[in-house]
Amino acid sequence: MASPLTIAVKRIHEPPGPGDGARFLVDRLWPRGVSKEKAALAAWLKPLSPSDALRKRYHGETAESDAAWDAFRLDYFAELDTGGEEVKAALFVLDAAAGAGPVTLLYAAKSEERNNALALREWLARRSL
């Protein structure tokens, strides 16, 4: 059985830190006001981000409600579970980086408590159990 991964989550608007390790943007859209140089990314893993339809639906609902968050997570996990070759390739990159050292998932959402990077980290933890 694989050991659980230790993956940090950070808002992309925060400056890179020495403990970030490999930094991966996991949003579908490039965040406003962030240059590629300042982002200091190892890679932009778009295939691991929620689909446009899911993202728009979640932001169209009351994103603050527990029910909306739970529904988003379940739908997002289903997208990841049924992802094709692009998702598998992105996971390969992420797994390789996590095997070599610290990894930080970056997101642009304003909420620190409810964002796709936190949901992705939860899915990754379940996958490695």
N, CA, C and O atoms as a GROMACS GRO file, in nm:
protein
  516
    1MET      N    1   0.085  -0.118   0.000
    1MET     CA    2   0.000   0.000   0.000
    1MET      C    3   0.089   0.123   0.000
    1MET      O    4   0.187   0.130   0.074
    2ALA      N    5   0.054   0.221  -0.084
    2ALA     CA    6   0.133   0.344  -0.094
    2ALA      C    7   0.111   0.430   0.029
    2ALA      O    8   0.002   0.432   0.086
    3SER      N    9   0.215   0.501   0.069
    3SER     CA   10   0.200   0.592   0.182
    3SER      C   11   0.124   0.715   0.137
    3SER      O   12   0.135   0.757   0.022
    4PRO      N   13   0.044   0.775   0.229
    4PRO     CA   14  -0.033   0.892   0.190
    4PRO      C   15   0.057   1.009   0.152
    4PRO      O   16   0.163   1.030   0.212
    5LEU      N   17   0.015   1.084   0.054
    5LEU     CA   18   0.092   1.198   0.008
    5LEU      C   19   0.070   1.318   0.100
    5LEU      O   20  -0.040   1.337   0.152
    6THR      N   21   0.174   1.397   0.119
    6THR     CA   22   0.161   1.521   0.191
    6THR      C   23   0.165   1.633   0.088
    6THR      O   24   0.268   1.660   0.027
    7ILE      N   25   0.050   1.696   0.070
    7ILE     CA   26   0.037   1.798  -0.033
    7ILE      C   27  -0.020   1.924   0.030
    7ILE      O   28  -0.124   1.921   0.096
    8ALA      N   29   0.049   2.035   0.009
    8ALA     CA   30   0.001   2.164   0.060
    8ALA      C   31  -0.093   2.228  -0.042
    8ALA      O   32  -0.091   2.195  -0.160
    9VAL      N   33  -0.175   2.318   0.007
    9VAL     CA   34  -0.266   2.394  -0.078
    9VAL      C   35  -0.245   2.542  -0.046
    9VAL      O   36  -0.235   2.581   0.070
   10LYS      N   37  -0.239   2.623  -0.152
   10LYS     CA   38  -0.206   2.764  -0.134
   10LYS      C   39  -0.273   2.847  -0.244
   10LYS      O   40  -0.286   2.801  -0.357
   11ARG      N   41  -0.314   2.966  -0.209
   11ARG     CA   42  -0.370   3.058  -0.308
   11ARG      C   43  -0.256   3.110  -0.395
   11ARG      O   44  -0.151   3.148  -0.344
   12ILE      N   45  -0.276   3.111  -0.526
   12ILE     CA   46  -0.169   3.149  -0.618
   12ILE      C   47  -0.124   3.294  -0.601
   12ILE      O   48  -0.014   3.330  -0.641
   13HIS      N   49  -0.209   3.376  -0.543
   13HIS     CA   50  -0.173   3.516  -0.523
   13HIS      C   51  -0.074   3.536  -0.408
   13HIS      O   52  -0.018   3.644  -0.393
   14GLU      N   53  -0.052   3.431  -0.328
   14GLU     CA   54   0.049   3.435  -0.223
   14GLU      C   55   0.186   3.411  -0.287
   14GLU      O   56   0.197   3.331  -0.380
   15PRO      N   57   0.289   3.478  -0.237
   15PRO     CA   58   0.422   3.456  -0.297
   15PRO      C   59   0.474   3.315  -0.271
   15PRO      O   60   0.438   3.253  -0.170
   16PRO      N   61   0.556   3.264  -0.360
   16PRO     CA   62   0.616   3.132  -0.338
   16PRO      C   63   0.698   3.132  -0.209
   16PRO      O   64   0.762   3.231  -0.175
   17GLY      N   65   0.694   3.020  -0.140
   17GLY     CA   66   0.770   3.005  -0.017
   17GLY      C   67   0.874   2.895  -0.031
   17GLY      O   68   0.864   2.812  -0.121
   18PRO      N   69   0.971   2.895   0.058
   18PRO     CA   70   1.078   2.795   0.048
   18PRO      C   71   1.031   2.651   0.067
   18PRO      O   72   1.095   2.558   0.018
   19GLY      N   73   0.920   2.632   0.136
   19GLY     CA   74   0.869   2.496   0.159
   19GLY      C   75   0.767   2.450   0.058
   19GLY      O   76   0.713   2.340   0.072
   20ASP      N   77   0.739   2.531  -0.043
   20ASP     CA   78   0.636   2.495  -0.142
   20ASP      C   79   0.674   2.374  -0.225
   20ASP      O   80   0.586   2.296  -0.265
   21GLY      N   81   0.799   2.356  -0.253
   21GLY     CA   82   0.839   2.248  -0.342
   21GLY      C   83   0.788   2.274  -0.482
   21GLY      O   84   0.788   2.388  -0.529
   22ALA      N   85   0.745   2.168  -0.550
   22ALA     CA   86   0.692   2.181  -0.686
   22ALA      C   87   0.552   2.240  -0.677
   22ALA      O   88   0.465   2.188  -0.607
   23ARG      N   89   0.530   2.350  -0.748
   23ARG     CA   90   0.404   2.423  -0.744
   23ARG      C   91   0.323   2.395  -0.871
   23ARG      O   92   0.372   2.411  -0.982
   24PHE      N   93   0.197   2.352  -0.850
   24PHE     CA   94   0.111   2.315  -0.962
   24PHE      C   95  -0.019   2.394  -0.956
   24PHE      O   96  -0.092   2.387  -0.857
   25LEU      N   97  -0.049   2.467  -1.061
   25LEU     CA   98  -0.177   2.535  -1.073
   25LEU      C   99  -0.280   2.431  -1.116
   25LEU      O  100  -0.259   2.360  -1.214
   26VAL      N  101  -0.391   2.423  -1.043
   26VAL     CA  102  -0.495   2.325  -1.073
   26VAL      C  103  -0.629   2.393  -1.103
   26VAL      O  104  -0.735   2.342  -1.068
   27ASP      N  105  -0.623   2.508  -1.168
   27ASP     CA  106  -0.740   2.581  -1.214
   27ASP      C  107  -0.749   2.572  -1.366
   27ASP      O  108  -0.647   2.558  -1.434
   28ARG      N  109  -0.870   2.579  -1.418
   28ARG     CA  110  -0.891   2.571  -1.562
   28ARG      C  111  -0.852   2.702  -1.631
   28ARG      O  112  -0.804   2.701  -1.744
   29LEU      N  113  -0.872   2.816  -1.561
   29LEU     CA  114  -0.842   2.947  -1.616
   29LEU      C  115  -0.718   3.005  -1.549
   29LEU      O  116  -0.693   2.982  -1.430
   30TRP      N  117  -0.639   3.081  -1.626
   30TRP     CA  118  -0.523   3.147  -1.568
   30TRP      C  119  -0.572   3.260  -1.477
   30TRP      O  120  -0.657   3.339  -1.517
   31PRO      N  121  -0.519   3.270  -1.355
   31PRO     CA  122  -0.565   3.372  -1.261
   31PRO      C  123  -0.524   3.513  -1.301
   31PRO      O  124  -0.412   3.537  -1.346
   32ARG      N  125  -0.616   3.605  -1.283
   32ARG     CA  126  -0.589   3.745  -1.315
   32ARG      C  127  -0.482   3.801  -1.223
   32ARG      O  128  -0.475   3.768  -1.104
   33GLY      N  129  -0.399   3.887  -1.280
   33GLY     CA  130  -0.301   3.959  -1.200
   33GLY      C  131  -0.180   3.879  -1.158
   33GLY      O  132  -0.101   3.926  -1.076
   34VAL      N  133  -0.162   3.761  -1.213
   34VAL     CA  134  -0.047   3.677  -1.178
   34VAL      C  135   0.034   3.649  -1.304
   34VAL      O  136  -0.019   3.593  -1.400
   35SER      N  137   0.160   3.688  -1.303
   35SER     CA  138   0.245   3.658  -1.418
   35SER      C  139   0.296   3.515  -1.406
   35SER      O  140   0.303   3.460  -1.296
   36LYS      N  141   0.331   3.457  -1.517
   36LYS     CA  142   0.384   3.321  -1.515
   36LYS      C  143   0.515   3.313  -1.439
   36LYS      O  144   0.545   3.212  -1.376
   37GLU      N  145   0.594   3.420  -1.444
   37GLU     CA  146   0.721   3.423  -1.371
   37GLU      C  147   0.696   3.424  -1.220
   37GLU      O  148   0.760   3.349  -1.146
   38LYS      N  149   0.603   3.509  -1.174
   38LYS     CA  150   0.574   3.518  -1.031
   38LYS      C  151   0.507   3.392  -0.978
   38LYS      O  152   0.520   3.360  -0.859
   39ALA      N  153   0.437   3.322  -1.063
   39ALA     CA  154   0.368   3.200  -1.021
   39ALA      C  155   0.467   3.089  -0.985
   39ALA      O  156   0.439   3.006  -0.900
   40ALA      N  157   0.582   3.089  -1.050
   40ALA     CA  158   0.688   2.989  -1.023
   40ALA      C  159   0.633   2.846  -1.027
   40ALA      O  160   0.649   2.770  -0.932
   41LEU      N  161   0.568   2.812  -1.136
   41LEU     CA  162   0.504   2.682  -1.149
   41LEU      C  163   0.597   2.574  -1.200
   41LEU      O  164   0.685   2.599  -1.282
   42ALA      N  165   0.576   2.454  -1.150
   42ALA     CA  166   0.637   2.336  -1.212
   42ALA      C  167   0.555   2.300  -1.334
   42ALA      O  168   0.609   2.258  -1.437
   43ALA      N  169   0.421   2.317  -1.323
   43ALA     CA  170   0.332   2.289  -1.435
   43ALA      C  171   0.193   2.342  -1.405
   43ALA      O  172   0.155   2.363  -1.289
   44TRP      N  173   0.118   2.362  -1.512
   44TRP     CA  174  -0.023   2.400  -1.503
   44TRP      C  175  -0.100   2.274  -1.538
   44TRP      O  176  -0.103   2.234  -1.655
   45LEU      N  177  -0.163   2.211  -1.441
   45LEU     CA  178  -0.231   2.084  -1.460
   45LEU      C  179  -0.381   2.104  -1.482
   45LEU      O  180  -0.463   2.069  -1.398
   46LYS      N  181  -0.415   2.161  -1.596
   46LYS     CA  182  -0.555   2.188  -1.631
   46LYS      C  183  -0.642   2.063  -1.626
   46LYS      O  184  -0.757   2.071  -1.582
   47PRO      N  185  -0.593   1.946  -1.670
   47PRO     CA  186  -0.679   1.828  -1.669
   47PRO      C  187  -0.727   1.788  -1.528
   47PRO      O  188  -0.825   1.715  -1.515
   48LEU      N  189  -0.658   1.835  -1.424
   48LEU     CA  190  -0.700   1.803  -1.287
   48LEU      C  191  -0.795   1.907  -1.229
   48LEU      O  192  -0.833   1.898  -1.112
   49SER      N  193  -0.832   2.005  -1.308
   49SER     CA  194  -0.926   2.107  -1.261
   49SER      C  195  -1.068   2.065  -1.296
   49SER      O  196  -1.089   1.982  -1.385
   50PRO      N  197  -1.166   2.122  -1.227
   50PRO     CA  198  -1.306   2.090  -1.260
   50PRO      C  199  -1.339   2.136  -1.402
   50PRO      O  200  -1.282   2.233  -1.452
   51SER      N  201  -1.431   2.066  -1.465
   51SER     CA  202  -1.475   2.104  -1.600
   51SER      C  203  -1.537   2.243  -1.595
   51SER      O  204  -1.579   2.290  -1.489
   52ASP      N  205  -1.543   2.308  -1.711
   52ASP     CA  206  -1.606   2.439  -1.717
   52ASP      C  207  -1.752   2.432  -1.671
   52ASP      O  208  -1.798   2.520  -1.598
   53ALA      N  209  -1.823   2.328  -1.712
   53ALA     CA  210  -1.964   2.315  -1.674
   53ALA      C  211  -1.979   2.302  -1.522
   53ALA      O  212  -2.066   2.366  -1.463
   54LEU      N  213  -1.895   2.222  -1.458
   54LEU     CA  214  -1.902   2.205  -1.313
   54LEU      C  215  -1.864   2.334  -1.241
   54LEU      O  216  -1.930   2.374  -1.145
   55ARG      N  217  -1.760   2.397  -1.288
   55ARG     CA  218  -1.715   2.523  -1.227
   55ARG      C  219  -1.825   2.629  -1.235
   55ARG      O  220  -1.854   2.696  -1.135
   56LYS      N  221  -1.887   2.644  -1.351
   56LYS     CA  222  -1.993   2.744  -1.369
   56LYS      C  223  -2.116   2.710  -1.285
   56LYS      O  224  -2.178   2.799  -1.227
   57ARG      N  225  -2.149   2.582  -1.279
   57ARG     CA  226  -2.265   2.541  -1.200
   57ARG      C  227  -2.242   2.570  -1.052
   57ARG      O  228  -2.331   2.620  -0.983
   58TYR      N  229  -2.123   2.538  -1.003
   58TYR     CA  230  -2.094   2.560  -0.861
   58TYR      C  231  -2.096   2.708  -0.828
   58TYR      O  232  -2.152   2.748  -0.726
   59HIS      N  233  -2.035   2.790  -0.912
   59HIS     CA  234  -2.034   2.934  -0.885
   59HIS      C  235  -2.170   2.997  -0.906
   59HIS      O  236  -2.196   3.106  -0.854
   60GLY      N  237  -2.257   2.931  -0.980
   60GLY     CA  238  -2.392   2.980  -1.000
   60GLY      C  239  -2.483   2.950  -0.882
   60GLY      O  240  -2.584   3.017  -0.860
   61GLU      N  241  -2.446   2.847  -0.804
   61GLU     CA  242  -2.523   2.811  -0.686
   61GLU      C  243  -2.475   2.895  -0.568
   61GLU      O  244  -2.385   2.978  -0.581
   62THR      N  245  -2.536   2.874  -0.456
   62THR     CA  246  -2.490   2.942  -0.334
   62THR      C  247  -2.368   2.866  -0.286
   62THR      O  248  -2.379   2.768  -0.213
   63ALA      N  249  -2.252   2.912  -0.328
   63ALA     CA  250  -2.127   2.841  -0.301
   63ALA      C  251  -2.095   2.833  -0.153
   63ALA      O  252  -2.011   2.754  -0.111
   64GLU      N  253  -2.161   2.914  -0.073
   64GLU     CA  254  -2.136   2.913   0.070
   64GLU      C  255  -2.209   2.800   0.142
   64GLU      O  256  -2.175   2.767   0.256
   65SER      N  257  -2.307   2.738   0.077
   65SER     CA  258  -2.384   2.635   0.145
   65SER      C  259  -2.307   2.503   0.148
   65SER      O  260  -2.232   2.469   0.057
   66ASP      N  261  -2.330   2.430   0.256
   66ASP     CA  262  -2.266   2.299   0.270
   66ASP      C  263  -2.315   2.204   0.162
   66ASP      O  264  -2.237   2.124   0.110
   67ALA      N  265  -2.443   2.212   0.128
   67ALA     CA  266  -2.499   2.123   0.027
   67ALA      C  267  -2.434   2.148  -0.109
   67ALA      O  268  -2.401   2.052  -0.180
   68ALA      N  269  -2.414   2.274  -0.146
   68ALA     CA  270  -2.350   2.306  -0.274
   68ALA      C  271  -2.206   2.256  -0.276
   68ALA      O  272  -2.161   2.202  -0.376
   69TRP      N  273  -2.134   2.274  -0.167
   69TRP     CA  274  -1.995   2.230  -0.157
   69TRP      C  275  -1.987   2.077  -0.168
   69TRP      O  276  -1.903   2.024  -0.241
   70ASP      N  277  -2.075   2.007  -0.095
   70ASP     CA  278  -2.076   1.861  -0.100
   70ASP      C  279  -2.108   1.811  -0.241
   70ASP      O  280  -2.045   1.717  -0.290
   71ALA      N  281  -2.206   1.874  -0.306
   71ALA     CA  282  -2.242   1.834  -0.443
   71ALA      C  283  -2.127   1.860  -0.539
   71ALA      O  284  -2.099   1.778  -0.627
   72PHE      N  285  -2.060   1.974  -0.523
   72PHE     CA  286  -1.945   2.005  -0.608
   72PHE      C  287  -1.837   1.898  -0.592
   72PHE      O  288  -1.786   1.846  -0.691
   73ARG      N  289  -1.804   1.866  -0.468
   73ARG     CA  290  -1.698   1.767  -0.443
   73ARG      C  291  -1.733   1.632  -0.505
   73ARG      O  292  -1.649   1.569  -0.569
   74LEU      N  293  -1.856   1.587  -0.486
   74LEU     CA  294  -1.895   1.458  -0.542
   74LEU      C  295  -1.887   1.458  -0.694
   74LEU      O  296  -1.838   1.362  -0.754
   75ASP      N  297  -1.935   1.565  -0.756
   75ASP     CA  298  -1.929   1.573  -0.902
   75ASP      C  299  -1.785   1.584  -0.952
   75ASP      O  300  -1.748   1.525  -1.053
   76TYR      N  301  -1.703   1.659  -0.880
   76TYR     CA  302  -1.562   1.675  -0.916
   76TYR      C  303  -1.489   1.542  -0.902
   76TYR      O  304  -1.410   1.505  -0.990
   77PHE      N  305  -1.514   1.471  -0.794
   77PHE     CA  306  -1.451   1.340  -0.775
   77PHE      C  307  -1.491   1.244  -0.886
   77PHE      O  308  -1.409   1.166  -0.934
   78ALA      N  309  -1.617   1.250  -0.927
   78ALA     CA  310  -1.663   1.164  -1.037
   78ALA      C  311  -1.591   1.199  -1.167
   78ALA      O  312  -1.553   1.111  -1.244
   79GLU      N  313  -1.571   1.329  -1.191
   79GLU     CA  314  -1.496   1.370  -1.310
   79GLU      C  315  -1.353   1.316  -1.305
   79GLU      O  316  -1.301   1.267  -1.406
   80LEU      N  317  -1.290   1.324  -1.189
   80LEU     CA  318  -1.153   1.274  -1.176
   80LEU      C  319  -1.148   1.122  -1.192
   80LEU      O  320  -1.058   1.069  -1.257
   81ASP      N  321  -1.246   1.054  -1.133
   81ASP     CA  322  -1.249   0.907  -1.141
   81ASP      C  323  -1.266   0.857  -1.284
   81ASP      O  324  -1.214   0.751  -1.320
   82THR      N  325  -1.338   0.932  -1.366
   82THR     CA  326  -1.365   0.889  -1.502
   82THR      C  327  -1.280   0.963  -1.605
   82THR      O  328  -1.304   0.954  -1.725
   83GLY      N  329  -1.179   1.036  -1.555
   83GLY     CA  330  -1.093   1.113  -1.645
   83GLY      C  331  -1.019   1.023  -1.742
   83GLY      O  332  -0.990   0.907  -1.714
   84GLY      N  333  -0.988   1.078  -1.856
   84GLY     CA  334  -0.921   1.004  -1.961
   84GLY      C  335  -0.770   1.012  -1.951
   84GLY      O  336  -0.714   1.027  -1.843
   85GLU      N  337  -0.706   1.001  -2.064
   85GLU     CA  338  -0.561   0.998  -2.072
   85GLU      C  339  -0.495   1.127  -2.022
   85GLU      O  340  -0.387   1.124  -1.963
   86GLU      N  341  -0.561   1.242  -2.046
   86GLU     CA  342  -0.505   1.369  -1.999
   86GLU      C  343  -0.498   1.372  -1.847
   86GLU      O  344  -0.400   1.420  -1.790
   87VAL      N  345  -0.603   1.322  -1.780
   87VAL     CA  346  -0.603   1.317  -1.633
   87VAL      C  347  -0.494   1.222  -1.585
   87VAL      O  348  -0.421   1.254  -1.491
   88LYS      N  349  -0.482   1.107  -1.649
   88LYS     CA  350  -0.379   1.010  -1.610
   88LYS      C  351  -0.239   1.068  -1.627
   88LYS      O  352  -0.152   1.047  -1.543
   89ALA      N  353  -0.217   1.142  -1.736
   89ALA     CA  354  -0.086   1.204  -1.760
   89ALA      C  355  -0.056   1.310  -1.655
   89ALA      O  356   0.056   1.320  -1.606
   90ALA      N  357  -0.156   1.390  -1.620
   90ALA     CA  358  -0.137   1.494  -1.517
   90ALA      C  359  -0.110   1.430  -1.382
   90ALA      O  360  -0.027   1.479  -1.305
   91LEU      N  361  -0.180   1.323  -1.351
   91LEU     CA  362  -0.155   1.252  -1.225
   91LEU      C  363  -0.016   1.193  -1.220
   91LEU      O  364   0.048   1.190  -1.115
   92PHE      N  365   0.033   1.144  -1.334
   92PHE     CA  366   0.169   1.091  -1.341
   92PHE      C  367   0.270   1.200  -1.304
   92PHE      O  368   0.363   1.176  -1.227
   93VAL      N  369   0.251   1.320  -1.359
   93VAL     CA  370   0.340   1.434  -1.330
   93VAL      C  371   0.333   1.469  -1.182
   93VAL      O  372   0.436   1.488  -1.117
   94LEU      N  373   0.213   1.477  -1.128
   94LEU     CA  374   0.194   1.512  -0.988
   94LEU      C  375   0.253   1.406  -0.895
   94LEU      O  376   0.321   1.439  -0.798
   95ASP      N  377   0.227   1.279  -0.925
   95ASP     CA  378   0.280   1.169  -0.843
   95ASP      C  379   0.433   1.168  -0.844
   95ASP      O  380   0.496   1.146  -0.741
   96ALA      N  381   0.492   1.191  -0.960
   96ALA     CA  382   0.638   1.193  -0.970
   96ALA      C  383   0.696   1.306  -0.886
   96ALA      O  384   0.796   1.287  -0.817
   97ALA      N  385   0.634   1.422  -0.892
   97ALA     CA  386   0.682   1.535  -0.812
   97ALA      C  387   0.665   1.508  -0.663
   97ALA      O  388   0.754   1.539  -0.584
   98ALA      N  389   0.552   1.449  -0.624
   98ALA     CA  390   0.527   1.419  -0.484
   98ALA      C  391   0.625   1.314  -0.432
   98ALA      O  392   0.662   1.315  -0.315
   99GLY      N  393   0.667   1.225  -0.519
   99GLY     CA  394   0.766   1.125  -0.479
   99GLY      C  395   0.904   1.183  -0.460
   99GLY      O  396   0.988   1.123  -0.392
  100ALA      N  397   0.928   1.299  -0.520
  100ALA     CA  398   1.061   1.362  -0.512
  100ALA      C  399   1.072   1.469  -0.404
  100ALA      O  400   1.182   1.511  -0.369
  101GLY      N  401   0.958   1.512  -0.350
  101GLY     CA  402   0.964   1.617  -0.248
  101GLY      C  403   0.831   1.685  -0.228
  101GLY      O  404   0.728   1.635  -0.274
  102PRO      N  405   0.832   1.799  -0.160
  102PRO     CA  406   0.706   1.870  -0.132
  102PRO      C  407   0.634   1.913  -0.259
  102PRO      O  408   0.696   1.942  -0.361
  103VAL      N  409   0.503   1.918  -0.250
  103VAL     CA  410   0.417   1.961  -0.360
  103VAL      C  411   0.314   2.058  -0.305
  103VAL      O  412   0.261   2.038  -0.195
  104THR      N  413   0.285   2.163  -0.382
  104THR     CA  414   0.181   2.259  -0.345
  104THR      C  415   0.084   2.274  -0.461
  104THR      O  416   0.124   2.301  -0.574
  105LEU      N  417  -0.045   2.255  -0.431
  105LEU     CA  418  -0.150   2.278  -0.529
  105LEU      C  419  -0.195   2.423  -0.516
  105LEU      O  420  -0.224   2.470  -0.406
  106LEU      N  421  -0.201   2.492  -0.628
  106LEU     CA  422  -0.236   2.634  -0.628
  106LEU      C  423  -0.373   2.656  -0.689
  106LEU      O  424  -0.410   2.592  -0.788
  107TYR      N  425  -0.448   2.749  -0.630
  107TYR     CA  426  -0.581   2.783  -0.677
  107TYR      C  427  -0.598   2.934  -0.674
  107TYR      O  428  -0.520   3.004  -0.608
  108ALA      N  429  -0.697   2.986  -0.745
  108ALA     CA  430  -0.721   3.130  -0.750
  108ALA      C  431  -0.847   3.172  -0.676
  108ALA      O  432  -0.869   3.292  -0.656
  109ALA      N  433  -0.930   3.080  -0.636
  109ALA     CA  434  -1.056   3.113  -0.568
  109ALA      C  435  -1.030   3.197  -0.444
  109ALA      O  436  -0.923   3.190  -0.384
  110LYS      N  437  -1.128   3.275  -0.406
  110LYS     CA  438  -1.114   3.360  -0.288
  110LYS      C  439  -1.129   3.282  -0.158
  110LYS      O  440  -1.070   3.319  -0.057
  111SER      N  441  -1.207   3.176  -0.160
  111SER     CA  442  -1.233   3.099  -0.039
  111SER      C  443  -1.117   3.005  -0.007
  111SER      O  444  -1.075   2.925  -0.090
  112GLU      N  445  -1.068   3.017   0.114
  112GLU     CA  446  -0.962   2.926   0.160
  112GLU      C  447  -1.019   2.794   0.210
  112GLU      O  448  -0.948   2.695   0.220
  113GLU      N  449  -1.149   2.794   0.242
  113GLU     CA  450  -1.213   2.675   0.299
  113GLU      C  451  -1.281   2.587   0.195
  113GLU      O  452  -1.300   2.468   0.216
  114ARG      N  453  -1.317   2.649   0.080
  114ARG     CA  454  -1.390   2.574  -0.023
  114ARG      C  455  -1.336   2.612  -0.160
  114ARG      O  456  -1.373   2.714  -0.218
  115ASN      N  457  -1.246   2.527  -0.209
  115ASN     CA  458  -1.189   2.550  -0.342
  115ASN      C  459  -1.149   2.416  -0.401
  115ASN      O  460  -1.137   2.316  -0.331
  116ASN      N  461  -1.130   2.415  -0.532
  116ASN     CA  462  -1.102   2.289  -0.601
  116ASN      C  463  -0.970   2.226  -0.559
  116ASN      O  464  -0.956   2.104  -0.565
  117ALA      N  465  -0.872   2.305  -0.518
  117ALA     CA  466  -0.744   2.247  -0.476
  117ALA      C  467  -0.761   2.164  -0.348
  117ALA      O  468  -0.701   2.057  -0.335
  118LEU      N  469  -0.841   2.214  -0.255
  118LEU     CA  470  -0.869   2.135  -0.134
  118LEU      C  471  -0.943   2.006  -0.168
  118LEU      O  472  -0.913   1.900  -0.114
  119ALA      N  473  -1.041   2.018  -0.259
  119ALA     CA  474  -1.115   1.899  -0.300
  119ALA      C  475  -1.023   1.800  -0.370
  119ALA      O  476  -1.032   1.679  -0.348
  120LEU      N  477  -0.934   1.850  -0.456
  120LEU     CA  478  -0.840   1.763  -0.526
  120LEU      C  479  -0.748   1.693  -0.427
  120LEU      O  480  -0.722   1.574  -0.440
  121ARG      N  481  -0.699   1.766  -0.328
  121ARG     CA  482  -0.613   1.704  -0.227
  121ARG      C  483  -0.687   1.594  -0.153
  121ARG      O  484  -0.630   1.489  -0.123
  122GLU      N  485  -0.815   1.617  -0.123
  122GLU     CA  486  -0.896   1.515  -0.057
  122GLU      C  487  -0.909   1.391  -0.146
  122GLU      O  488  -0.895   1.278  -0.098
  123TRP      N  489  -0.935   1.412  -0.274
  123TRP     CA  490  -0.947   1.300  -0.368
  123TRP      C  491  -0.815   1.224  -0.379
  123TRP      O  492  -0.814   1.101  -0.382
  124LEU      N  493  -0.705   1.297  -0.385
  124LEU     CA  494  -0.574   1.232  -0.393
  124LEU      C  495  -0.545   1.149  -0.269
  124LEU      O  496  -0.490   1.040  -0.279
  125ALA      N  497  -0.582   1.199  -0.152
  125ALA     CA  498  -0.560   1.126  -0.028
  125ALA      C  499  -0.642   0.996  -0.028
  125ALA      O  500  -0.592   0.892   0.015
  126ARG      N  501  -0.764   1.002  -0.074
  126ARG     CA  502  -0.849   0.883  -0.081
  126ARG      C  503  -0.793   0.782  -0.180
  126ARG      O  504  -0.799   0.661  -0.158
  127ARG      N  505  -0.738   0.833  -0.290
  127ARG     CA  506  -0.682   0.747  -0.394
  127ARG      C  507  -0.562   0.670  -0.343
  127ARG      O  508  -0.537   0.557  -0.386
  128SER      N  509  -0.485   0.730  -0.251
  128SER     CA  510  -0.362   0.666  -0.206
  128SER      C  511  -0.383   0.574  -0.087
  128SER      O  512  -0.288   0.513  -0.037
  129LEU      N  513  -0.508   0.563  -0.040
  129LEU     CA  514  -0.536   0.474   0.074
  129LEU      C  515  -0.529   0.329   0.036
  129LEU      O  516  -0.550   0.242   0.120
   0.00000   0.00000   0.00000
